[in-house]
Each structure stands twice: as structure tokens, then as C-alpha cells.
Amino acid sequence: MELLTILLSLILLMYFAFRGYSIILFAPLFAILAATASNFSLMPVYTEIFMTKAAEYFKMYFSIFLLGAVFAKVMEDSGMARAIAGAIAGKLGKENAVLAVLLGCGSLTYGGISVFVVVFVMYPFAAALFREADIPKRLIPAALWLGTFTFSMGAFPGSPQIQNIIPTAFFGTTTWAEPLTGVISGLSIFVLGWAWLLYRQRQAMAQGEGYGLHTLNEPEKTKEQQLPNQLLAVLPLILVLLANLYLSNPFKWSWAYQWNEDILLPFKVLRLSLLSTDIDKVRAIWSLNIALILGILLAIIIGRKQFRNKGGIAASLNSGANSSLVAVLNTASGYGYGSVVASLAGFQIIKTFLMEIKFGAGPLVSEAITVNIMAAITGSASGGITIALGMLGADYLAWAQAANISPDALHRFAALASSGLDSMPHNGGLITVMAVCGLTHRESYYDLFVITVIKTLLIFIFIGLYIGIRSL
């Protein structure tokens, strides 16, 4: 009976997320529903498990959401994000419209700008290029998704997106974990997705289909003279990446920053309640915090003249800070839900099943399947990876250590899996992309679904290759 209530709560969570209801409100309700057949009293489930775990998540990651949102808003309001996008679009031109969109999205995402901001920044350039090249507009959502929510978000090492940050706290890794696997898998997703979009472009041209007659959300021309210098605009992105690399020091370079292992000792002496008792659990987060602050300061200095038309720098900072709250509370609620489910005796049946999925690859296949399932259910890459690792992260780490598999591999494949089946029709980001483009699921989801299949299959192919190479 307990297992049935857990499954019912999962189905309802997916349904309500699909219908657009806030997970902040409904995750605790369905967490309590999942516990109704257990021997737990319901209100302690809410206050002592759900709220405690949600607060833990907020404590660990709020600064990343906050600084990331502020950095994105400063880059957007200063016009620097548009300057970078415009430079890439201008250099490649309409002949390489699809490639220009992919590179523009990837550059901004990998540089630390929020994926949602990237969509808003890149859409006007994508629409202009596709219209000029007479490529069907219905392919734009797939191009934006591939460039923003896949290889640059969870595959490439060093990505400052939250999907690449979350595993660091569970596995003691850095954002640069398993760099070769990340680069190769990211490039594979990029190339195969690009090839599919080019195939679809040629297919449409052969059938005489062009951009189409669209009036909804058609962008106005960007006024290039109002944008900052393109070379200066890219400096904050480069600074974030280099500062994060130097401070997190993933490759143990002697010249890079060395975090003192005893830095937490005074707090332990004071007997403070520390969630992070090991420096490896937090140095990636600390490093990115500092890198984002430096990026924000440099962006403000470079784009200071542009803020006058946006109500001043205070308006941009406040807007970025406010927008971060909903994002972090959504994901924290998902983590709280997963923590409640993981604490129930009925979940042991599901856990046993997931932990027995091996296929010769130890914990990697089990982890990838679990993260994909949770990402599909919640319609969220960050929500899926948070719930999955919240439930089974410690078990996967112990399993990996017993199988002599690096925690870095757990990190990279978890991040990759988070951007696998996350692009279900009810995904909030996907719905936003469709709305920004002025298109519907009926018009554009097919190509996005094919990209979803490509990126999901590649995860398991690379797990197989990884295990095969290790066994040689």
C-alpha cells in the first residue's frame, strides 16, 4: 500500500507540473500524500523532513541561483549578451543560421548566463537569421534547446549551470569533473543534433517550405549601435570561467588556488551545525560564488552606460535577485519531496530495483536511469538530478567506491542524464521556449523530441564506452 501511495504521488506530481501548477505549493502536498500509508505522522513529515531538507538545499545552492540570476540580468540589461549573440550571428550569417544559433546559445550558457535569459537573448537573432535564410521557423525551438539545454549545460566540464553544480555537493567533485568524457559527449550531442537540424532544413527546402507566415512574437530589428563593444562584452564570461577554474583547481595545479583543508575547523570547534563537514563538498560552490561576483563587477564596469535606459544598476540587481527566488524554491521543493519519499519504507522496493540495474556498468547505468526518470517526471533537469541524488547519491558513491569507479564519473554522467529526458512536453523551460517563439508543441515538438532521443541514447553509449575503456 505504501508503494502504491508513493507511485500515486509521483503520477500526480507529474500531472500537476504538466498542467503548470507550482511545485512550490504541490510538492509538499504530494510528499505528505506519499507518506499517508506509512507509520509516520503527517505533520512531522512536512516540518521535520520536507522543510528541513528543502532548507538544506536552499542553504547549499541559493547563492549560486542568486549570483547566477544577477549576472544574467546584468549581462542582459547592459546589452552585452545581445552584443555577443549579434557578433556570432553576424560572422556566420544566414548561410550558417543553425550553427550560429547553436554557437550563440552555447557560448552564453557556458559563460554563466541563465538558460532562460539565453533563450530570450538568442530568439531575436534566431528568428532574423531563419527568416533571412528562409528556414522554417518551427525548427527554432529545437535549435534553441540544443544550444542552451544540452551540451553547454551539463556535458562540458566547467559549466557554471546548476545542473553541473549539484553533483559536487554529493560526490565531493568540482564542475570540471571527468573533462575528457564531458568534452567528447558534449561535442557528440552538438554534432548529431546539428546534423539532424540540417537534415530537416534540407528536407523542408526540397519540399518548398520556407520560414512561413508568422505574426506572433516576431522580433523587431536589433539596434547594433546601442550595444557595447563585442570584444569587451565577452570578457565577463571569460572571467567567470577562468576564475572558477583557478579557484576550484580541479587538476591539482601547484600554481592554482589551494583551499585550506582546516578552514572549517573553527566552526567545528564551536560545535556549529555544519551540513558541509568536508571542504570537497563546498569548494566548487565557493569557487563559483567568487567567480560570479567577479563577473558581475566586471560586467557592471563595462556596461555602466547602458544601465541608464534600464532604470539604473539598482533596478537590474534587484530584478536579478528577485527572479532567483522562484527558481531556487522550485528546486528545493523538489528536493524536499524526494527526501520524504526516500525516507519511507515502501521506497525500499523502488530503491532495490534501481540499485540492481547494472548491465555490467555498476552504478553508472542505475544512476543515469534514475536521474532520467526523475527529470522526466518533474519536467526539470535540476529537479530530476536533485531528487535522484538526494534519494540515492550516498548509495551510488559507496557503490562506485566498491567498484573502483571515480566519483568524477558519477558526477559527469549524472549531469549528462539530467539533460536527457528532461525535455518532456510539460518541462517549464520547454514551454517558455515555445511561448517566446510564438509556436505550439504541435508545430515544433517533433524535432525537439528527436534531439531528446539523441542526447538520451548517447548517455548510455558513452557509459558503455567508459566502462569498456576502463576494463582494457
MARSENU-477898 format. One line per field, with one value per residue (C-alpha): residue number from 1; x, y, z. Coordinates in steps of 0.02 Angstrom, whole numbers, plus 50000, padded with zeros to 5 digits. Each point is the difference from the previous one (the first is absolute). Layout:
<keros>
n <- NUM;...
xx <- X;...
yy <- Y;...
zz <- Z;...
</keros>
This chain:
<keros>
n <- 1;2;3;4;5;6;7;8;9;10;11;12;13;14;15;16;17;18;19;20;21;22;23;24;25;26;27;28;29;30;31;32;33;34;35;36;37;38;39;40;41;42;43;44;45;46;47;48;49;50;51;52;53;54;55;56;57;58;59;60;61;62;63;64;65;66;67;68;69;70;71;72;73;74;75;76;77;78;79;80;81;82;83;84;85;86;87;88;89;90;91;92;93;94;95;96;97;98;99;100;101;102;103;104;105;106;107;108;109;110;111;112;113;114;115;116;117;118;119;120;121;122;123;124;125;126;127;128;129;130;131;132;133;134;135;136;137;138;139;140;141;142;143;144;145;146;147;148;149;150;151;152;153;154;155;156;157;158;159;160;161;162;163;164;165;166;167;168;169;170;171;172;173;174;175;176;177;178;179;180;181;182;183;184;185;186;187;188;189;190;191;192;193;194;195;196;197;198;199;200;201;202;203;204;205;206;207;208;209;210;211;212;213;214;215;216;217;218;219;220;221;222;223;224;225;226;227;228;229;230;231;232;233;234;235;236;237;238;239;240;241;242;243;244;245;246;247;248;249;250;251;252;253;254;255;256;257;258;259;260;261;262;263;264;265;266;267;268;269;270;271;272;273;274;275;276;277;278;279;280;281;282;283;284;285;286;287;288;289;290;291;292;293;294;295;296;297;298;299;300;301;302;303;304;305;306;307;308;309;310;311;312;313;314;315;316;317;318;319;320;321;322;323;324;325;326;327;328;329;330;331;332;333;334;335;336;337;338;339;340;341;342;343;344;345;346;347;348;349;350;351;352;353;354;355;356;357;358;359;360;361;362;363;364;365;366;367;368;369;370;371;372;373;374;375;376;377;378;379;380;381;382;383;384;385;386;387;388;389;390;391;392;393;394;395;396;397;398;399;400;401;402;403;404;405;406;407;408;409;410;411;412;413;414;415;416;417;418;419;420;421;422;423;424;425;426;427;428;429;430;431;432;433;434;435;436;437;438;439;440;441;442;443;444;445;446;447;448;449;450;451;452;453;454;455;456;457;458;459;460;461;462;463;464;465;466;467;468;469;470;471;472
xx <- 50000;50144;50079;49835;49982;50178;49963;49835;50087;50131;49865;49906;50158;50037;49820;49990;50171;49939;49845;50110;49967;50138;50110;50032;49820;49967;50164;49970;49819;50049;50143;49872;49889;50145;50017;49816;50019;50159;50017;50052;49889;49967;50043;50174;50027;49969;50095;50141;50040;49932;50037;50167;50063;49932;50091;50160;49988;49966;50151;50114;49947;49909;50157;50026;49822;50012;50166;49964;49835;50080;50143;49877;49895;50151;50061;49826;49961;50173;49974;50158;49909;49918;50167;50079;49851;50000;50186;49982;49846;50084;50159;49916;49855;49840;50096;50041;49844;49980;50184;49995;49853;50084;50165;49916;49894;50146;50119;49880;49947;50178;50049;49882;49843;49837;49926;49835;50086;50096;49837;49932;50165;50026;49823;50001;50163;49937;49838;50091;50126;49870;49885;50142;50057;49817;50018;49836;49970;49936;50183;50050;49943;50103;50153;49981;49977;50150;50114;49942;49937;50118;50188;50038;49892;50046;50132;50145;50116;50001;49823;49937;49819;49914;49984;50190;50012;49879;50105;50150;49915;49956;50163;50131;50046;50022;49909;50146;49971;50045;50051;50039;49835;49910;50081;49977;49819;49959;50074;49907;49833;50042;50051;49858;49869;50069;50000;49817;49950;50097;49913;49831;50048;50047;49843;49891;50090;49973;49814;49994;49967;50072;49997;49811;49877;50015;49937;50009;50156;50093;50150;50046;50172;50139;50082;50183;50061;49924;50097;50170;50162;49993;50177;49971;49831;50076;50126;49881;49960;50184;50036;49867;50071;50183;49967;49898;50140;50134;49903;49927;50169;49927;50165;50102;50116;50132;49977;49810;49908;50017;49854;50056;49932;49985;49894;49845;50090;49956;49816;50012;50085;49853;49888;49900;49881;50093;49920;50168;50128;50121;50084;49976;49812;50000;50156;49917;49855;50115;50108;49853;49928;50161;50012;49822;50029;50154;49901;49860;50121;50089;49835;49940;50161;49997;49814;49974;49936;49867;49911;49932;49866;49954;49962;50178;50110;49895;49849;50100;50076;49831;49914;50132;49991;49811;49995;50117;49877;49870;50134;50086;49836;49936;50153;50009;49820;50044;50145;49887;49876;50135;50068;49829;49977;50175;49962;49849;50012;49900;50135;50120;49914;50035;50174;50041;49941;50102;50156;49992;50005;50179;50022;50184;50023;49979;49917;50015;49854;49891;50040;49967;49833;49946;50046;49913;49842;49994;50038;49860;49877;50038;50030;50158;50185;50046;49848;50036;50183;49962;49867;50100;50161;49906;49925;50146;50155;50085;49960;50071;50158;50026;49961;50122;50139;49972;50007;50155;49904;50050;49877;50041;49916;49846;49997;50017;49873;49875;50016;49983;49848;49914;49989;49938;49813;49974;49927;49830;49850;49964;50177;49987;50150;49931;49832;50094;50097;49840;49916;50150;50002;49812;49981;49906;50051;49906;50107;50172;50011;50042;50176;50030;49944;50126;50138;49939;50018;50175;50068;49921;50068;50173;50009;49989;50115;50133;49974;50033;50156;50061;49983;50076;50154;50023;49999;50140
yy <- 50000;50118;49969;50037;50167;50046;49959;50095;50153;49992;49989;50146;50104;49970;50039;50162;50055;49965;50106;50145;49997;50060;49863;50116;49974;49822;49910;50004;49947;49849;49960;49989;49894;49880;49978;49969;49809;50003;49995;50184;50138;50120;50168;49945;49936;50178;50098;49881;49916;50104;50172;49949;49928;50146;50118;49899;50017;50187;50019;49909;50074;50164;50102;49916;50037;50178;50047;49907;50093;50168;49967;49952;50156;50115;49922;50015;50179;50064;49931;49895;49835;50067;50068;49827;49917;50131;49978;49812;50020;50135;49901;49840;50079;49926;49861;49924;50054;49839;49995;50184;49968;49847;50089;50157;49904;49888;50146;50096;49846;49940;50176;49996;50087;49918;49884;50095;50166;49920;49950;50178;50073;49878;49987;50168;49952;49825;50066;50129;49874;49866;50125;50066;49823;49945;49857;49943;50092;49839;49942;50146;49922;49843;50106;50107;49845;49909;50151;50048;49849;49859;49999;50170;49970;49828;49923;50121;50003;50164;50049;50118;49944;49926;49827;49989;50072;49885;49840;50086;50002;49815;49932;50127;50039;50163;50069;49940;49816;49871;50133;49884;49907;50167;50075;49846;49971;50184;50012;49841;50072;50162;49918;49872;50129;50124;49865;49962;50183;50018;49845;50073;50166;49916;49894;50155;50090;49851;50008;50187;50044;50165;50104;50014;50140;50039;50150;49941;50059;50051;50101;50176;50037;50015;50172;49955;50177;49991;49845;49995;49953;49815;49961;50084;49915;49826;50041;49968;49826;49959;50067;49888;49845;50038;50054;49843;49893;50085;49996;49825;49933;49835;49936;50035;50126;50069;50178;50002;50040;49874;49993;49972;49833;50070;50149;49923;49951;50157;49973;49818;50055;50117;49849;50088;49891;49978;49918;50004;49919;49969;50136;49897;50014;50189;50063;49989;50106;50125;50013;50035;50127;50101;49980;50064;50149;50046;49978;50112;50138;49996;50000;50152;50093;49961;50029;50142;50123;49879;49988;50177;49940;49857;50101;49995;49861;49980;49949;49865;49933;49997;49917;49864;49968;49988;49881;49879;49964;49905;49895;49946;49969;49892;49889;49998;49940;49861;49950;50001;49889;49876;49998;49955;49859;49934;49991;49887;49812;49971;50087;49858;49896;50135;50027;49815;49995;50154;49940;49832;50079;49964;49938;49979;50185;50004;50157;50105;49924;49994;50183;50054;49909;50070;50179;49985;49931;50139;50134;49933;49993;50175;50075;50078;49960;50082;49924;49827;49996;50076;49872;49852;50042;50051;49826;49894;50110;49926;49822;50034;50072;49847;49884;50093;49992;49812;49980;50112;50129;50182;50123;50112;49874;49999;50190;50013;49866;50069;50173;49925;49898;50153;50072;49837;49972;50169;50069;49920;50103;50066;50067;50181;50054;49917;50086;50165;49968;49964;50157;50111;49935;50020;49817;49849;49824;49935;50108;49975;49858;49861;50063;50037;49823;49927;50101;49932;49822;50038;50075;49865;49855;50078;50001;49810;49978;50100;49906;49840;50075;50064;49829;49914;50112;49977;49811;49999
zz <- 50000;50042;49831;49913;50090;49949;49818;50009;50070;49861;49866;50075;50015;49815;49951;50099;49936;49823;50033;50055;50187;50116;50072;50148;50053;49943;50039;50189;49976;49896;50119;50140;49888;49969;50189;50038;49997;50105;50189;50001;50066;49858;50075;50057;49823;49941;50132;50046;49834;49856;50071;50076;49836;49898;50119;49980;49811;50015;50113;49879;49834;50025;49972;49831;49946;50067;49923;49839;49978;50039;49879;49864;50030;49998;49837;49926;50053;49952;49825;50011;49977;49842;49940;50013;49916;49863;49968;49976;49890;49897;49972;49945;49907;49930;49908;50168;50094;50100;50049;50051;50117;50077;50029;50066;50124;50051;50028;50111;50099;50027;50049;50149;49937;50057;49870;50002;49968;49856;49916;50008;49939;49856;49933;49905;49913;49963;49926;49893;49933;49966;49914;49892;49954;49975;50125;50081;50163;50077;50015;50112;50167;49966;49955;50157;50108;49927;50020;50174;50098;49948;49965;50077;50153;50067;49886;49981;50152;50095;49953;50136;49979;50154;49920;50001;50177;50093;49987;50081;50171;49990;49929;50058;49820;49903;49849;49894;50042;49867;49871;49854;50015;50014;49846;49890;50053;49984;49825;49950;50056;49910;49836;49990;50049;49874;49866;50035;49987;49836;49933;50046;49920;49836;50006;50021;49857;49884;50038;49969;50183;50059;50159;49993;50033;50185;50096;50180;50095;49843;50063;49949;49929;50129;50001;49996;50033;50174;50049;50090;49914;49956;50058;50168;50019;50003;50138;50148;49932;49981;50175;50078;49916;50038;50180;50030;49926;50105;50164;49988;49939;49935;49931;50158;49918;50117;49935;50020;50161;50141;50121;50179;50060;50177;49950;50080;50161;50102;49963;50055;50161;50033;49970;49868;49899;49836;49850;49912;50113;49857;49897;49842;50020;49988;49911;49829;50063;50086;49844;49887;50122;49992;49811;49975;50114;49898;49839;50064;50051;49833;49905;50098;49962;49814;49975;50123;49867;49940;50168;49987;49879;50118;50156;50068;50065;50157;49896;49911;50161;50088;49852;49990;50188;49999;49852;50087;50140;49900;49915;50160;50093;49856;50006;50190;50005;49879;50112;50153;49910;49951;50177;50071;49874;50035;50187;49978;50024;49841;49900;50039;49865;49871;50070;49990;49819;49952;50090;49911;49826;49948;49821;50039;50039;50188;50066;49841;49904;50156;50036;49820;49996;50168;49955;49832;50080;50129;49870;49890;50145;50065;49828;50067;49981;50166;50087;49932;50049;50170;50044;49931;50090;50156;50006;49942;49987;50153;49942;49828;50075;50111;49854;49888;50129;50018;49810;49987;49897;50020;50081;49852;49885;50111;49990;49812;49955;50127;49922;49826;50051;50074;49824;49925;50022;50083;49837;50023;49939;50177;50027;50058;49898;49844;50023;50018;49840;49904;50070;49959;49821;49981;49951;50068;50048;49848;49885;50077;50124;49876;49964;50183;50042;49876;50084;50167;49935;49931;50160;50111;49897;49994;50190;50007;49851;50088;50162;49902;49920;50168;50082;49848;49999;50188;49981;49870
</keros>
